[in-house]
Amino acid sequence: AYDAFNAPRDYKFKTLPKPNFEDGSFTEYDLWKMMLNEPNPDDGTPDGWPWWSQLWVVGSWWRVRNLPNVKLVHYNNLKDDLGGMMKEIAQFLEIEYDINKFDQMVENCGITAMRNKSEPLGPGAESFFKDPKQFFNQGINGRWSDILTDEDTENYRHLARRYLDDDGIYWMETGKLN
């Protein structure tokens, strides 16, 4: 069973640098560039190391977005109208909810409530984040546009075209459909 679900015992694992976002020795930007430019030997994608190709994941869902059992949900849309999106998702999934408790449900799903949980990411998150609440960062859309250079953005779009058409890239960046 070990061989079926795990890497071979002699597998040469590549060591991930320890993220240290506070002192800048290995930043979110470094991680982003690594994920775009380093192949993932585990699944054969030309990007995504050390975890998986996030572009491939988005592209795989983008290709099936018109199937009746698929609903794409974008963070920007949740941020703009969490309650409205929750209603859309419930309708799509044919889930009934108590309208008298709906406002509380929306509040519980908001970024403030998530940040205020004692373990917002569950046990063990402190091994990656000094403060797991940092995962939720600022909750601001488009922060990348102030960090990435024009060259970075064009490089990412070029790589994204492996998996997405221009409409898919636009949706991924904005949450809007052309």
Contacts in CASP RR format, 6 or more apart in sequence:
PFRMAT RR
TARGET T0000
AUTHOR 0000-0000-0000
METHOD contacts of the structure
MODEL  1
AYDAFNAPRDYKFKTLPKPNFEDGSFTEYDLWKMMLNEPNPDDGTPDGWP
WWSQLWVVGSWWRVRNLPNVKLVHYNNLKDDLGGMMKEIAQFLEIEYDIN
KFDQMVENCGITAMRNKSEPLGPGAESFFKDPKQFFNQGINGRWSDILTD
EDTENYRHLARRYLDDDGIYWMETGKLN
7 13 0 8 1.000
7 42 0 8 1.000
14 41 0 8 1.000
14 49 0 8 1.000
14 50 0 8 1.000
16 50 0 8 1.000
17 26 0 8 1.000
17 30 0 8 1.000
18 26 0 8 1.000
19 26 0 8 1.000
19 31 0 8 1.000
19 128 0 8 1.000
20 26 0 8 1.000
21 27 0 8 1.000
21 28 0 8 1.000
21 134 0 8 1.000
22 130 0 8 1.000
29 147 0 8 1.000
33 152 0 8 1.000
34 49 0 8 1.000
34 50 0 8 1.000
35 47 0 8 1.000
35 48 0 8 1.000
35 49 0 8 1.000
35 50 0 8 1.000
35 51 0 8 1.000
35 53 0 8 1.000
35 54 0 8 1.000
36 47 0 8 1.000
36 48 0 8 1.000
36 55 0 8 1.000
36 155 0 8 1.000
36 156 0 8 1.000
36 159 0 8 1.000
37 47 0 8 1.000
37 159 0 8 1.000
38 47 0 8 1.000
38 48 0 8 1.000
38 49 0 8 1.000
38 50 0 8 1.000
39 45 0 8 1.000
39 46 0 8 1.000
39 47 0 8 1.000
39 48 0 8 1.000
39 49 0 8 1.000
40 47 0 8 1.000
40 48 0 8 1.000
40 49 0 8 1.000
40 50 0 8 1.000
40 51 0 8 1.000
40 52 0 8 1.000
40 53 0 8 1.000
41 49 0 8 1.000
43 52 0 8 1.000
43 53 0 8 1.000
45 52 0 8 1.000
45 53 0 8 1.000
45 56 0 8 1.000
46 53 0 8 1.000
46 162 0 8 1.000
47 53 0 8 1.000
47 55 0 8 1.000
47 56 0 8 1.000
47 159 0 8 1.000
47 162 0 8 1.000
48 54 0 8 1.000
48 55 0 8 1.000
48 56 0 8 1.000
53 163 0 8 1.000
55 159 0 8 1.000
55 160 0 8 1.000
55 162 0 8 1.000
55 163 0 8 1.000
55 164 0 8 1.000
56 162 0 8 1.000
56 163 0 8 1.000
58 163 0 8 1.000
58 164 0 8 1.000
58 168 0 8 1.000
58 172 0 8 1.000
59 163 0 8 1.000
59 164 0 8 1.000
59 168 0 8 1.000
60 163 0 8 1.000
61 70 0 8 1.000
61 72 0 8 1.000
62 72 0 8 1.000
62 163 0 8 1.000
62 164 0 8 1.000
62 165 0 8 1.000
62 168 0 8 1.000
62 171 0 8 1.000
62 172 0 8 1.000
64 70 0 8 1.000
65 72 0 8 1.000
71 88 0 8 1.000
71 89 0 8 1.000
71 92 0 8 1.000
72 171 0 8 1.000
73 85 0 8 1.000
73 89 0 8 1.000
74 171 0 8 1.000
74 172 0 8 1.000
74 174 0 8 1.000
74 175 0 8 1.000
75 141 0 8 1.000
76 141 0 8 1.000
76 174 0 8 1.000
76 175 0 8 1.000
76 176 0 8 1.000
77 85 0 8 1.000
77 175 0 8 1.000
78 85 0 8 1.000
79 139 0 8 1.000
79 141 0 8 1.000
82 106 0 8 1.000
82 109 0 8 1.000
82 110 0 8 1.000
83 102 0 8 1.000
83 106 0 8 1.000
86 102 0 8 1.000
86 105 0 8 1.000
86 106 0 8 1.000
86 109 0 8 1.000
89 95 0 8 1.000
90 96 0 8 1.000
90 97 0 8 1.000
97 105 0 8 1.000
107 113 0 8 1.000
111 136 0 8 1.000
111 139 0 8 1.000
114 120 0 8 1.000
114 136 0 8 1.000
115 133 0 8 1.000
115 136 0 8 1.000
119 125 0 8 1.000
119 132 0 8 1.000
120 132 0 8 1.000
120 133 0 8 1.000
120 135 0 8 1.000
120 136 0 8 1.000
121 129 0 8 1.000
121 132 0 8 1.000
121 135 0 8 1.000
122 132 0 8 1.000
124 132 0 8 1.000
125 132 0 8 1.000
125 135 0 8 1.000
126 132 0 8 1.000
129 135 0 8 1.000
137 143 0 8 1.000
145 153 0 8 1.000
148 156 0 8 1.000
157 169 0 8 1.000
160 169 0 8 1.000
160 172 0 8 1.000
161 169 0 8 1.000
164 172 0 8 1.000
167 177 0 8 1.000
167 178 0 8 1.000
170 176 0 8 1.000
170 178 0 8 1.000
171 177 0 8 1.000
171 178 0 8 1.000
END
